[in-house]
Amino acid sequence: MGRARWTIEVDRRRCIGNQMCVNVAGDHFVLDQGKSRPVANPVAPSDDVLEAVELCPHSAITVRDESGGLVEPS
């Protein structure tokens, strides 16, 4: 059986580019033209990614599991 994988989505219309996600999960997020975007997809589950979701002031980050089910925000 394979390991769980997540897909990270960033709504660039909602993102204000404050870099909180990059600061707490720099392996998973980068700023691109002043807005956040995921570095790669899919990714292994990570507490850093969950923290980035919690810290995003405009709730621009969504994390989904392999079936497309919502992981965060819950």
All heavy atoms as TSV, in Angstrom:
chain	resi	resn	atom	element	x	y	z
A	1	MET	N	N	0.848	-1.194	0.000
A	1	MET	CA	C	0.000	0.000	0.000
A	1	MET	C	C	0.878	1.236	0.000
A	1	MET	O	O	1.833	1.347	0.757
A	1	MET	CB	C	-0.909	-0.033	1.225
A	1	MET	CG	C	-1.872	1.105	1.283
A	1	MET	SD	S	-3.028	0.801	2.633
A	1	MET	CE	C	-3.985	2.245	2.484
A	2	GLY	N	N	0.551	2.229	-0.839
A	2	GLY	CA	C	1.341	3.451	-0.948
A	2	GLY	C	C	1.082	4.413	0.194
A	2	GLY	O	O	0.138	4.267	0.969
A	3	ARG	N	N	1.936	5.377	0.295
A	3	ARG	CA	C	1.791	6.400	1.329
A	3	ARG	C	C	0.804	7.466	0.870
A	3	ARG	O	O	0.675	7.740	-0.312
A	3	ARG	CB	C	3.143	7.005	1.613
A	3	ARG	CG	C	4.124	5.967	2.168
A	3	ARG	CD	C	5.493	6.478	2.245
A	3	ARG	NE	N	5.565	7.532	3.260
A	3	ARG	CZ	C	6.687	8.046	3.703
A	3	ARG	NH1	N	7.820	7.622	3.218
A	3	ARG	NH2	N	6.690	8.983	4.614
A	4	ALA	N	N	0.130	8.051	1.851
A	4	ALA	CA	C	-0.855	9.100	1.547
A	4	ALA	C	C	-0.165	10.292	0.876
A	4	ALA	O	O	0.989	10.591	1.159
A	4	ALA	CB	C	-1.542	9.539	2.831
A	5	ARG	N	N	-0.898	10.947	0.020
A	5	ARG	CA	C	-0.397	12.139	-0.679
A	5	ARG	C	C	-1.474	13.206	-0.625
A	5	ARG	O	O	-2.669	12.915	-0.658
A	5	ARG	CB	C	-0.066	11.825	-2.141
A	5	ARG	CG	C	0.917	10.680	-2.343
A	5	ARG	CD	C	2.271	10.956	-1.811
A	5	ARG	NE	N	3.006	11.760	-2.769
A	5	ARG	CZ	C	4.212	12.259	-2.541
A	5	ARG	NH1	N	4.819	12.047	-1.415
A	5	ARG	NH2	N	4.813	12.986	-3.440
A	6	TRP	N	N	-1.033	14.451	-0.566
A	6	TRP	CA	C	-1.934	15.598	-0.559
A	6	TRP	C	C	-1.697	16.458	-1.781
A	6	TRP	O	O	-0.586	16.520	-2.308
A	6	TRP	CB	C	-1.675	16.477	0.652
A	6	TRP	CG	C	-2.115	15.949	1.969
A	6	TRP	CD1	C	-2.898	14.858	2.224
A	6	TRP	CD2	C	-1.791	16.501	3.237
A	6	TRP	NE1	N	-3.088	14.708	3.565
A	6	TRP	CE2	C	-2.408	15.710	4.220
A	6	TRP	CE3	C	-1.033	17.594	3.648
A	6	TRP	CZ2	C	-2.298	15.982	5.570
A	6	TRP	CZ3	C	-0.919	17.859	5.001
A	6	TRP	CH2	C	-1.557	17.060	5.949
A	7	THR	N	N	-2.736	17.169	-2.178
A	7	THR	CA	C	-2.629	18.193	-3.205
A	7	THR	C	C	-2.884	19.539	-2.536
A	7	THR	O	O	-3.878	19.710	-1.833
A	7	THR	CB	C	-3.659	17.964	-4.331
A	7	THR	OG1	O	-3.397	16.693	-4.929
A	7	THR	CG2	C	-3.571	19.056	-5.383
A	8	ILE	N	N	-1.960	20.474	-2.743
A	8	ILE	CA	C	-2.068	21.818	-2.183
A	8	ILE	C	C	-2.577	22.749	-3.273
A	8	ILE	O	O	-2.055	22.747	-4.393
A	8	ILE	CB	C	-0.699	22.328	-1.697
A	8	ILE	CG1	C	-0.104	21.380	-0.662
A	8	ILE	CG2	C	-0.817	23.751	-1.153
A	8	ILE	CD1	C	1.371	21.668	-0.355
A	9	GLU	N	N	-3.598	23.530	-2.937
A	9	GLU	CA	C	-4.147	24.509	-3.870
A	9	GLU	C	C	-4.062	25.889	-3.228
A	9	GLU	O	O	-4.303	26.036	-2.033
A	9	GLU	CB	C	-5.610	24.190	-4.176
A	9	GLU	CG	C	-5.828	22.808	-4.748
A	9	GLU	CD	C	-7.285	22.378	-4.738
A	9	GLU	OE1	O	-8.136	23.094	-4.169
A	9	GLU	OE2	O	-7.564	21.319	-5.294
A	10	VAL	N	N	-3.711	26.886	-4.010
A	10	VAL	CA	C	-3.709	28.272	-3.537
A	10	VAL	C	C	-4.606	29.080	-4.468
A	10	VAL	O	O	-4.397	29.104	-5.681
A	10	VAL	CB	C	-2.284	28.877	-3.518
A	10	VAL	CG1	C	-2.344	30.350	-3.113
A	10	VAL	CG2	C	-1.373	28.097	-2.582
A	11	ASP	N	N	-5.602	29.713	-3.883
A	11	ASP	CA	C	-6.484	30.606	-4.643
A	11	ASP	C	C	-5.753	31.941	-4.771
A	11	ASP	O	O	-5.709	32.733	-3.837
A	11	ASP	CB	C	-7.812	30.781	-3.912
A	11	ASP	CG	C	-8.801	31.649	-4.682
A	11	ASP	OD1	O	-8.365	32.430	-5.566
A	11	ASP	OD2	O	-9.997	31.567	-4.389
A	12	ARG	N	N	-5.137	32.161	-5.903
A	12	ARG	CA	C	-4.303	33.354	-6.099
A	12	ARG	C	C	-5.127	34.644	-6.120
A	12	ARG	O	O	-4.590	35.715	-5.945
A	12	ARG	CB	C	-3.452	33.193	-7.351
A	12	ARG	CG	C	-2.378	32.102	-7.129
A	12	ARG	CD	C	-1.571	31.800	-8.363
A	12	ARG	NE	N	-0.912	32.948	-8.924
A	12	ARG	CZ	C	0.326	33.350	-8.630
A	12	ARG	NH1	N	1.039	32.703	-7.736
A	12	ARG	NH2	N	0.847	34.397	-9.239
A	13	ARG	N	N	-6.436	34.545	-6.294
A	13	ARG	CA	C	-7.294	35.734	-6.195
A	13	ARG	C	C	-7.433	36.172	-4.737
A	13	ARG	O	O	-7.607	37.351	-4.466
A	13	ARG	CB	C	-8.672	35.474	-6.796
A	13	ARG	CG	C	-8.623	35.241	-8.314
A	13	ARG	CD	C	-9.933	34.725	-8.818
A	13	ARG	NE	N	-10.117	33.403	-8.190
A	13	ARG	CZ	C	-11.232	32.708	-8.199
A	13	ARG	NH1	N	-12.297	33.182	-8.781
A	13	ARG	NH2	N	-11.305	31.527	-7.633
A	14	ARG	N	N	-7.373	35.220	-3.826
A	14	ARG	CA	C	-7.510	35.532	-2.393
A	14	ARG	C	C	-6.167	35.809	-1.734
A	14	ARG	O	O	-6.103	36.497	-0.728
A	14	ARG	CB	C	-8.173	34.364	-1.674
A	14	ARG	CG	C	-9.592	34.122	-2.150
A	14	ARG	CD	C	-10.201	33.016	-1.388
A	14	ARG	NE	N	-10.590	33.580	-0.092
A	14	ARG	CZ	C	-11.570	33.130	0.639
A	14	ARG	NH1	N	-12.262	32.099	0.243
A	14	ARG	NH2	N	-11.864	33.688	1.788
A	15	CYS	N	N	-5.090	35.263	-2.284
A	15	CYS	CA	C	-3.758	35.407	-1.690
A	15	CYS	C	C	-3.323	36.878	-1.719
A	15	CYS	O	O	-3.438	37.551	-2.744
A	15	CYS	CB	C	-2.756	34.556	-2.471
A	15	CYS	SG	S	-1.056	34.686	-1.879
A	16	ILE	N	N	-2.793	37.348	-0.577
A	16	ILE	CA	C	-2.289	38.722	-0.516
A	16	ILE	C	C	-0.761	38.763	-0.484
A	16	ILE	O	O	-0.175	39.827	-0.362
A	16	ILE	CB	C	-2.877	39.491	0.686
A	16	ILE	CG1	C	-2.474	38.834	2.009
A	16	ILE	CG2	C	-4.387	39.622	0.547
A	16	ILE	CD1	C	-2.808	39.665	3.239
A	17	GLY	N	N	-0.122	37.601	-0.559
A	17	GLY	CA	C	1.334	37.555	-0.641
A	17	GLY	C	C	2.058	37.954	0.634
A	17	GLY	O	O	3.161	38.487	0.568
A	18	ASN	N	N	1.479	37.663	1.803
A	18	ASN	CA	C	2.128	38.062	3.062
A	18	ASN	C	C	3.261	37.122	3.475
A	18	ASN	O	O	3.928	37.383	4.461
A	18	ASN	CB	C	1.109	38.208	4.179
A	18	ASN	CG	C	0.612	36.887	4.714
A	18	ASN	OD1	O	0.785	35.847	4.086
A	18	ASN	ND2	N	-0.020	36.925	5.853
A	19	GLN	N	N	3.455	36.039	2.762
A	19	GLN	CA	C	4.566	35.103	2.933
A	19	GLN	C	C	4.477	34.226	4.169
A	19	GLN	O	O	5.440	33.528	4.484
A	19	GLN	CB	C	5.914	35.823	2.934
A	19	GLN	CG	C	6.209	36.561	1.667
A	19	GLN	CD	C	7.620	37.111	1.654
A	19	GLN	OE1	O	8.550	36.474	2.147
A	19	GLN	NE2	N	7.792	38.276	1.096
A	20	MET	N	N	3.379	34.203	4.895
A	20	MET	CA	C	3.286	33.332	6.065
A	20	MET	C	C	3.480	31.870	5.676
A	20	MET	O	O	4.177	31.132	6.356
A	20	MET	CB	C	1.946	33.521	6.792
A	20	MET	CG	C	1.805	34.854	7.483
A	20	MET	SD	S	3.099	35.198	8.707
A	20	MET	CE	C	2.800	33.912	9.892
A	21	CYS	N	N	2.888	31.457	4.574
A	21	CYS	CA	C	3.029	30.065	4.141
A	21	CYS	C	C	4.478	29.747	3.785
A	21	CYS	O	O	4.988	28.673	4.121
A	21	CYS	CB	C	2.095	29.756	2.981
A	21	CYS	SG	S	2.318	30.826	1.545
A	22	VAL	N	N	5.138	30.681	3.139
A	22	VAL	CA	C	6.544	30.492	2.773
A	22	VAL	C	C	7.409	30.431	4.033
A	22	VAL	O	O	8.329	29.618	4.132
A	22	VAL	CB	C	7.028	31.618	1.830
A	22	VAL	CG1	C	8.506	31.504	1.555
A	22	VAL	CG2	C	6.231	31.602	0.530
A	23	ASN	N	N	7.084	31.264	5.024
A	23	ASN	CA	C	7.866	31.290	6.263
A	23	ASN	C	C	7.754	29.991	7.052
A	23	ASN	O	O	8.731	29.539	7.630
A	23	ASN	CB	C	7.445	32.469	7.142
A	23	ASN	CG	C	7.817	33.800	6.545
A	23	ASN	OD1	O	8.672	33.891	5.678
A	23	ASN	ND2	N	7.154	34.843	7.000
A	24	VAL	N	N	6.566	29.390	7.097
A	24	VAL	CA	C	6.387	28.175	7.908
A	24	VAL	C	C	6.533	26.890	7.111
A	24	VAL	O	O	6.787	25.839	7.693
A	24	VAL	CB	C	5.038	28.168	8.658
A	24	VAL	CG1	C	4.931	29.348	9.595
A	24	VAL	CG2	C	3.864	28.101	7.722
A	25	ALA	N	N	6.379	26.963	5.797
A	25	ALA	CA	C	6.446	25.755	4.971
A	25	ALA	C	C	7.156	26.057	3.658
A	25	ALA	O	O	6.634	25.816	2.567
A	25	ALA	CB	C	5.039	25.214	4.717
A	26	GLY	N	N	8.361	26.581	3.765
A	26	GLY	CA	C	9.131	26.982	2.596
A	26	GLY	C	C	9.459	25.859	1.632
A	26	GLY	O	O	9.756	26.115	0.468
A	27	ASP	N	N	9.387	24.618	2.094
A	27	ASP	CA	C	9.596	23.485	1.189
A	27	ASP	C	C	8.379	23.259	0.293
A	27	ASP	O	O	8.463	22.544	-0.695
A	27	ASP	CB	C	9.863	22.203	1.980
A	27	ASP	CG	C	11.201	22.231	2.690
A	27	ASP	OD1	O	12.065	23.060	2.339
A	27	ASP	OD2	O	11.390	21.410	3.610
A	28	HIS	N	N	7.249	23.860	0.666
A	28	HIS	CA	C	5.997	23.602	-0.034
A	28	HIS	C	C	5.413	24.805	-0.775
A	28	HIS	O	O	4.557	24.634	-1.637
A	28	HIS	CB	C	4.953	23.073	0.948
A	28	HIS	CG	C	5.350	21.775	1.565
A	28	HIS	ND1	N	5.307	20.576	0.894
A	28	HIS	CD2	C	5.833	21.493	2.793
A	28	HIS	CE1	C	5.731	19.613	1.678
A	28	HIS	NE2	N	6.049	20.144	2.842
A	29	PHE	N	N	5.867	26.030	-0.418
A	29	PHE	CA	C	5.316	27.240	-1.029
A	29	PHE	C	C	6.429	28.188	-1.467
A	29	PHE	O	O	7.459	28.276	-0.808
A	29	PHE	CB	C	4.420	28.004	-0.031
A	29	PHE	CG	C	3.226	27.232	0.418
A	29	PHE	CD1	C	3.272	26.455	1.562
A	29	PHE	CD2	C	2.045	27.277	-0.297
A	29	PHE	CE1	C	2.164	25.738	1.992
A	29	PHE	CE2	C	0.925	26.567	0.117
A	29	PHE	CZ	C	0.991	25.792	1.265
A	30	VAL	N	N	6.177	28.895	-2.561
A	30	VAL	CA	C	7.060	29.973	-3.015
A	30	VAL	C	C	6.172	31.135	-3.440
A	30	VAL	O	O	4.992	30.953	-3.749
A	30	VAL	CB	C	7.965	29.564	-4.202
A	30	VAL	CG1	C	8.950	28.487	-3.798
A	30	VAL	CG2	C	7.148	29.144	-5.399
A	31	LEU	N	N	6.753	32.331	-3.442
A	31	LEU	CA	C	6.037	33.474	-4.003
A	31	LEU	C	C	6.380	33.574	-5.478
A	31	LEU	O	O	7.535	33.461	-5.866
A	31	LEU	CB	C	6.418	34.770	-3.288
A	31	LEU	CG	C	5.834	34.983	-1.906
A	31	LEU	CD1	C	6.148	36.391	-1.425
A	31	LEU	CD2	C	4.350	34.733	-1.855
A	32	ASP	N	N	5.363	33.787	-6.279
A	32	ASP	CA	C	5.504	33.903	-7.718
A	32	ASP	C	C	4.700	35.130	-8.136
A	32	ASP	O	O	3.476	35.133	-8.007
A	32	ASP	CB	C	4.967	32.627	-8.374
A	32	ASP	CG	C	5.046	32.652	-9.884
A	32	ASP	OD1	O	5.728	33.530	-10.450
A	32	ASP	OD2	O	4.420	31.776	-10.514
A	33	GLN	N	N	5.383	36.172	-8.577
A	33	GLN	CA	C	4.746	37.438	-8.949
A	33	GLN	C	C	3.892	37.981	-7.807
A	33	GLN	O	O	2.771	38.441	-7.996
A	33	GLN	CB	C	3.924	37.263	-10.219
A	33	GLN	CG	C	4.770	36.869	-11.406
A	33	GLN	CD	C	3.959	36.690	-12.669
A	33	GLN	OE1	O	2.752	36.878	-12.709
A	33	GLN	NE2	N	4.639	36.299	-13.731
A	34	GLY	N	N	4.436	37.884	-6.584
A	34	GLY	CA	C	3.784	38.449	-5.413
A	34	GLY	C	C	2.675	37.621	-4.799
A	34	GLY	O	O	2.039	38.051	-3.850
A	35	LYS	N	N	2.438	36.437	-5.323
A	35	LYS	CA	C	1.402	35.544	-4.800
A	35	LYS	C	C	2.011	34.169	-4.533
A	35	LYS	O	O	2.949	33.749	-5.198
A	35	LYS	CB	C	0.251	35.384	-5.802
A	35	LYS	CG	C	-0.393	36.671	-6.243
A	35	LYS	CD	C	-1.310	37.224	-5.184
A	35	LYS	CE	C	-1.980	38.496	-5.691
A	35	LYS	NZ	N	-3.319	38.650	-5.198
A	36	SER	N	N	1.435	33.477	-3.572
A	36	SER	CA	C	1.916	32.146	-3.232
A	36	SER	C	C	1.474	31.122	-4.271
A	36	SER	O	O	0.430	31.263	-4.908
A	36	SER	CB	C	1.362	31.749	-1.861
A	36	SER	OG	O	1.758	30.441	-1.533
A	37	ARG	N	N	2.291	30.089	-4.399
A	37	ARG	CA	C	1.913	28.916	-5.193
A	37	ARG	C	C	2.624	27.708	-4.606
A	37	ARG	O	O	3.692	27.842	-3.992
A	37	ARG	CB	C	2.238	29.093	-6.669
A	37	ARG	CG	C	3.696	29.052	-7.004
A	37	ARG	CD	C	3.907	28.938	-8.526
A	37	ARG	NE	N	5.294	29.066	-8.869
A	37	ARG	CZ	C	6.199	28.094	-8.757
A	37	ARG	NH1	N	5.839	26.913	-8.311
A	37	ARG	NH2	N	7.462	28.306	-9.083
A	38	PRO	N	N	2.049	26.519	-4.773
A	38	PRO	CA	C	2.714	25.310	-4.281
A	38	PRO	C	C	3.985	25.042	-5.087
A	38	PRO	O	O	4.037	25.308	-6.286
A	38	PRO	CB	C	1.696	24.202	-4.510
A	38	PRO	CG	C	0.423	24.863	-4.914
A	38	PRO	CD	C	0.749	26.243	-5.355
A	39	VAL	N	N	4.984	24.507	-4.418
A	39	VAL	CA	C	6.229	24.126	-5.093
A	39	VAL	C	C	5.995	22.888	-5.943
A	39	VAL	O	O	6.485	22.797	-7.071
A	39	VAL	CB	C	7.356	23.877	-4.062
A	39	VAL	CG1	C	8.589	23.273	-4.709
A	39	VAL	CG2	C	7.706	25.165	-3.342
A	40	ALA	N	N	5.235	21.930	-5.404
A	40	ALA	CA	C	5.005	20.660	-6.098
A	40	ALA	C	C	3.690	20.054	-5.637
A	40	ALA	O	O	3.188	20.382	-4.565
A	40	ALA	CB	C	6.149	19.692	-5.816
A	41	ASN	N	N	3.169	19.168	-6.439
A	41	ASN	CA	C	1.985	18.381	-6.107
A	41	ASN	C	C	2.101	17.041	-6.788
A	41	ASN	O	O	2.607	16.986	-7.903
A	41	ASN	CB	C	0.713	19.077	-6.593
A	41	ASN	CG	C	0.144	20.021	-5.566
A	41	ASN	OD1	O	0.028	19.673	-4.395
A	41	ASN	ND2	N	-0.209	21.208	-5.998
A	42	PRO	N	N	1.647	15.978	-6.192
A	42	PRO	CA	C	1.207	15.859	-4.807
A	42	PRO	C	C	2.402	15.842	-3.863
A	42	PRO	O	O	3.541	15.697	-4.303
A	42	PRO	CB	C	0.459	14.531	-4.794
A	42	PRO	CG	C	1.102	13.715	-5.868
A	42	PRO	CD	C	1.550	14.702	-6.928
A	43	VAL	N	N	2.107	15.995	-2.569
A	43	VAL	CA	C	3.148	16.013	-1.536
A	43	VAL	C	C	2.783	15.056	-0.420
A	43	VAL	O	O	1.613	14.705	-0.240
A	43	VAL	CB	C	3.353	17.433	-0.956
A	43	VAL	CG1	C	3.777	18.418	-2.032
A	43	VAL	CG2	C	2.103	17.925	-0.244
A	44	ALA	N	N	3.784	14.664	0.345
A	44	ALA	CA	C	3.538	13.863	1.540
A	44	ALA	C	C	2.863	14.753	2.586
A	44	ALA	O	O	3.151	15.950	2.655
A	44	ALA	CB	C	4.850	13.309	2.087
A	45	PRO	N	N	1.962	14.204	3.383
A	45	PRO	CA	C	1.348	14.995	4.445
A	45	PRO	C	C	2.404	15.654	5.324
A	45	PRO	O	O	3.453	15.069	5.600
A	45	PRO	CB	C	0.549	13.955	5.230
A	45	PRO	CG	C	0.192	12.923	4.201
A	45	PRO	CD	C	1.419	12.849	3.327
A	46	SER	N	N	2.119	16.888	5.739
A	46	SER	CA	C	3.100	17.662	6.497
A	46	SER	C	C	2.399	18.588	7.485
A	46	SER	O	O	1.453	19.298	7.108
A	46	SER	CB	C	3.940	18.487	5.525
A	46	SER	OG	O	4.660	19.481	6.197
A	47	ASP	N	N	2.877	18.592	8.721
A	47	ASP	CA	C	2.355	19.531	9.720
A	47	ASP	C	C	2.623	20.972	9.302
A	47	ASP	O	O	1.836	21.869	9.623
A	47	ASP	CB	C	2.979	19.259	11.094
A	47	ASP	CG	C	2.456	17.976	11.725
A	47	ASP	OD1	O	1.366	17.503	11.338
A	47	ASP	OD2	O	3.143	17.442	12.618
A	48	ASP	N	N	3.729	21.208	8.598
A	48	ASP	CA	C	4.045	22.563	8.132
A	48	ASP	C	C	2.973	23.085	7.176
A	48	ASP	O	O	2.600	24.257	7.220
A	48	ASP	CB	C	5.410	22.609	7.445
A	48	ASP	CG	C	6.570	22.417	8.403
A	48	ASP	OD1	O	6.362	22.526	9.630
A	48	ASP	OD2	O	7.685	22.161	7.916
A	49	VAL	N	N	2.473	22.223	6.316
A	49	VAL	CA	C	1.422	22.625	5.378
A	49	VAL	C	C	0.149	22.975	6.147
A	49	VAL	O	O	-0.499	23.984	5.873
A	49	VAL	CB	C	1.150	21.522	4.329
A	49	VAL	CG1	C	-0.087	21.846	3.501
A	49	VAL	CG2	C	2.358	21.327	3.431
A	50	LEU	N	N	-0.189	22.167	7.138
A	50	LEU	CA	C	-1.383	22.450	7.947
A	50	LEU	C	C	-1.239	23.771	8.696
A	50	LEU	O	O	-2.199	24.540	8.798
A	50	LEU	CB	C	-1.637	21.308	8.931
A	50	LEU	CG	C	-1.937	19.947	8.306
A	50	LEU	CD1	C	-2.149	18.908	9.397
A	50	LEU	CD2	C	-3.124	20.017	7.367
A	51	GLU	N	N	-0.039	24.056	9.191
A	51	GLU	CA	C	0.195	25.325	9.868
A	51	GLU	C	C	0.037	26.498	8.896
A	51	GLU	O	O	-0.532	27.538	9.244
A	51	GLU	CB	C	1.576	25.349	10.511
A	51	GLU	CG	C	1.807	26.587	11.346
A	51	GLU	CD	C	3.123	26.577	12.105
A	51	GLU	OE1	O	3.870	25.587	12.045
A	51	GLU	OE2	O	3.396	27.595	12.759
A	52	ALA	N	N	0.515	26.325	7.677
A	52	ALA	CA	C	0.370	27.375	6.663
A	52	ALA	C	C	-1.098	27.664	6.391
A	52	ALA	O	O	-1.502	28.819	6.253
A	52	ALA	CB	C	1.091	26.969	5.381
A	53	VAL	N	N	-1.910	26.613	6.329
A	53	VAL	CA	C	-3.355	26.798	6.115
A	53	VAL	C	C	-3.939	27.625	7.258
A	53	VAL	O	O	-4.693	28.573	7.029
A	53	VAL	CB	C	-4.077	25.438	6.019
A	53	VAL	CG1	C	-5.587	25.624	5.995
A	53	VAL	CG2	C	-3.626	24.666	4.786
A	54	GLU	N	N	-3.587	27.285	8.477
A	54	GLU	CA	C	-4.106	27.993	9.650
A	54	GLU	C	C	-3.673	29.454	9.689
A	54	GLU	O	O	-4.436	30.324	10.117
A	54	GLU	CB	C	-3.652	27.305	10.929
A	54	GLU	CG	C	-4.326	25.975	11.167
A	54	GLU	CD	C	-3.859	25.323	12.445
A	54	GLU	OE1	O	-3.427	26.046	13.377
A	54	GLU	OE2	O	-3.922	24.091	12.524
A	55	LEU	N	N	-2.452	29.744	9.253
A	55	LEU	CA	C	-1.916	31.097	9.338
A	55	LEU	C	C	-2.306	32.004	8.177
A	55	LEU	O	O	-2.135	33.216	8.267
A	55	LEU	CB	C	-0.388	31.040	9.441
A	55	LEU	CG	C	0.166	30.453	10.728
A	55	LEU	CD1	C	1.684	30.325	10.640
A	55	LEU	CD2	C	-0.243	31.280	11.931
A	56	CYS	N	N	-2.834	31.444	7.111
A	56	CYS	CA	C	-3.198	32.257	5.946
A	56	CYS	C	C	-4.341	33.207	6.317
A	56	CYS	O	O	-5.446	32.758	6.643
A	56	CYS	CB	C	-3.611	31.364	4.783
A	56	CYS	SG	S	-4.031	32.302	3.304
A	57	PRO	N	N	-4.106	34.515	6.269
A	57	PRO	CA	C	-5.113	35.469	6.733
A	57	PRO	C	C	-6.359	35.558	5.852
A	57	PRO	O	O	-7.397	36.024	6.293
A	57	PRO	CB	C	-4.366	36.800	6.747
A	57	PRO	CG	C	-3.269	36.641	5.771
A	57	PRO	CD	C	-2.878	35.191	5.826
A	58	HIS	N	N	-6.265	35.080	4.611
A	58	HIS	CA	C	-7.420	35.157	3.714
A	58	HIS	C	C	-7.912	33.782	3.276
A	58	HIS	O	O	-8.625	33.665	2.272
A	58	HIS	CB	C	-7.092	36.025	2.495
A	58	HIS	CG	C	-7.070	37.481	2.838
A	58	HIS	ND1	N	-8.182	38.274	2.743
A	58	HIS	CD2	C	-6.082	38.263	3.333
A	58	HIS	CE1	C	-7.872	39.499	3.145
A	58	HIS	NE2	N	-6.599	39.512	3.509
A	59	SER	N	N	-7.512	32.748	4.023
A	59	SER	CA	C	-7.967	31.374	3.747
A	59	SER	C	C	-7.815	31.008	2.279
A	59	SER	O	O	-8.727	30.465	1.659
A	59	SER	CB	C	-9.421	31.200	4.194
A	59	SER	OG	O	-9.555	31.508	5.557
A	60	ALA	N	N	-6.643	31.310	1.731
A	60	ALA	CA	C	-6.395	31.058	0.307
A	60	ALA	C	C	-5.857	29.658	0.022
A	60	ALA	O	O	-5.770	29.267	-1.139
A	60	ALA	CB	C	-5.405	32.098	-0.231
A	61	ILE	N	N	-5.501	28.903	1.072
A	61	ILE	CA	C	-4.874	27.593	0.877
A	61	ILE	C	C	-5.865	26.484	1.198
A	61	ILE	O	O	-6.534	26.502	2.228
A	61	ILE	CB	C	-3.635	27.437	1.773
A	61	ILE	CG1	C	-2.640	28.570	1.520
A	61	ILE	CG2	C	-2.980	26.073	1.549
A	61	ILE	CD1	C	-1.526	28.640	2.546
A	62	THR	N	N	-5.935	25.502	0.301
A	62	THR	CA	C	-6.756	24.318	0.490
A	62	THR	C	C	-5.877	23.096	0.305
A	62	THR	O	O	-5.010	23.080	-0.572
A	62	THR	CB	C	-7.909	24.279	-0.543
A	62	THR	OG1	O	-8.663	25.484	-0.424
A	62	THR	CG2	C	-8.815	23.091	-0.330
A	63	VAL	N	N	-6.109	22.088	1.129
A	63	VAL	CA	C	-5.372	20.830	1.016
A	63	VAL	C	C	-6.386	19.709	0.810
A	63	VAL	O	O	-7.375	19.611	1.539
A	63	VAL	CB	C	-4.531	20.556	2.281
A	63	VAL	CG1	C	-3.773	19.244	2.152
A	63	VAL	CG2	C	-3.567	21.708	2.540
A	64	ARG	N	N	-6.129	18.875	-0.201
A	64	ARG	CA	C	-7.022	17.751	-0.511
A	64	ARG	C	C	-6.256	16.443	-0.472
A	64	ARG	O	O	-5.057	16.406	-0.773
A	64	ARG	CB	C	-7.668	17.938	-1.883
A	64	ARG	CG	C	-8.541	19.180	-1.937
A	64	ARG	CD	C	-9.320	19.282	-3.239
A	64	ARG	NE	N	-10.120	20.492	-3.248
A	64	ARG	CZ	C	-11.301	20.621	-2.643
A	64	ARG	NH1	N	-11.824	19.610	-1.991
A	64	ARG	NH2	N	-11.959	21.764	-2.702
A	65	ASP	N	N	-6.972	15.372	-0.135
A	65	ASP	CA	C	-6.349	14.054	-0.143
A	65	ASP	C	C	-6.420	13.462	-1.539
A	65	ASP	O	O	-6.906	14.107	-2.484
A	65	ASP	CB	C	-6.973	13.138	0.916
A	65	ASP	CG	C	-8.445	12.832	0.666
A	65	ASP	OD1	O	-8.932	12.974	-0.482
A	65	ASP	OD2	O	-9.125	12.427	1.632
A	66	GLU	N	N	-5.946	12.234	-1.681
A	66	GLU	CA	C	-5.863	11.594	-2.994
A	66	GLU	C	C	-7.212	11.433	-3.689
A	66	GLU	O	O	-7.294	11.429	-4.909
A	66	GLU	CB	C	-5.196	10.226	-2.864
A	66	GLU	CG	C	-3.745	10.338	-2.460
A	66	GLU	CD	C	-3.172	8.999	-2.072
A	66	GLU	OE1	O	-3.888	8.138	-1.533
A	66	GLU	OE2	O	-1.955	8.812	-2.304
A	67	SER	N	N	-8.285	11.322	-2.891
A	67	SER	CA	C	-9.616	11.159	-3.476
A	67	SER	C	C	-10.273	12.500	-3.789
A	67	SER	O	O	-11.396	12.531	-4.309
A	67	SER	CB	C	-10.509	10.355	-2.517
A	67	SER	OG	O	-10.802	11.110	-1.367
A	68	GLY	N	N	-9.591	13.611	-3.454
A	68	GLY	CA	C	-10.159	14.933	-3.671
A	68	GLY	C	C	-10.901	15.451	-2.467
A	68	GLY	O	O	-11.431	16.562	-2.479
A	69	GLY	N	N	-10.932	14.643	-1.399
A	69	GLY	CA	C	-11.608	15.060	-0.170
A	69	GLY	C	C	-10.830	16.159	0.531
A	69	GLY	O	O	-9.597	16.210	0.498
A	70	LEU	N	N	-11.552	17.037	1.191
A	70	LEU	CA	C	-10.955	18.169	1.884
A	70	LEU	C	C	-10.244	17.716	3.145
A	70	LEU	O	O	-10.829	17.054	3.990
A	70	LEU	CB	C	-12.052	19.181	2.212
A	70	LEU	CG	C	-11.630	20.557	2.663
A	70	LEU	CD1	C	-10.825	21.271	1.589
A	70	LEU	CD2	C	-12.856	21.383	3.022
A	71	VAL	N	N	-8.953	18.072	3.260
A	71	VAL	CA	C	-8.176	17.827	4.481
A	71	VAL	C	C	-8.221	19.081	5.346
A	71	VAL	O	O	-8.528	19.021	6.528
A	71	VAL	CB	C	-6.719	17.451	4.144
A	71	VAL	CG1	C	-5.866	17.345	5.396
A	71	VAL	CG2	C	-6.653	16.169	3.323
A	72	GLU	N	N	-7.897	20.214	4.755
A	72	GLU	CA	C	-7.937	21.514	5.429
A	72	GLU	C	C	-8.342	22.570	4.417
A	72	GLU	O	O	-7.973	22.474	3.256
A	72	GLU	CB	C	-6.573	21.884	6.013
A	72	GLU	CG	C	-6.193	21.142	7.268
A	72	GLU	CD	C	-7.041	21.506	8.479
A	72	GLU	OE1	O	-7.597	22.622	8.542
A	72	GLU	OE2	O	-7.160	20.663	9.360
A	73	PRO	N	N	-9.015	23.603	4.751
A	73	PRO	CA	C	-9.540	23.848	6.090
A	73	PRO	C	C	-10.691	22.902	6.377
A	73	PRO	O	O	-11.450	22.550	5.468
A	73	PRO	CB	C	-9.998	25.296	6.057
A	73	PRO	CG	C	-10.247	25.599	4.614
A	73	PRO	CD	C	-9.338	24.687	3.833
A	74	SER	N	N	-10.783	22.505	7.629
A	74	SER	CA	C	-11.836	21.543	8.008
A	74	SER	C	C	-13.060	22.260	8.526
A	74	SER	O	O	-13.085	23.412	8.742
A	74	SER	CB	C	-11.319	20.573	9.044
A	74	SER	OG	O	-10.776	21.250	10.160
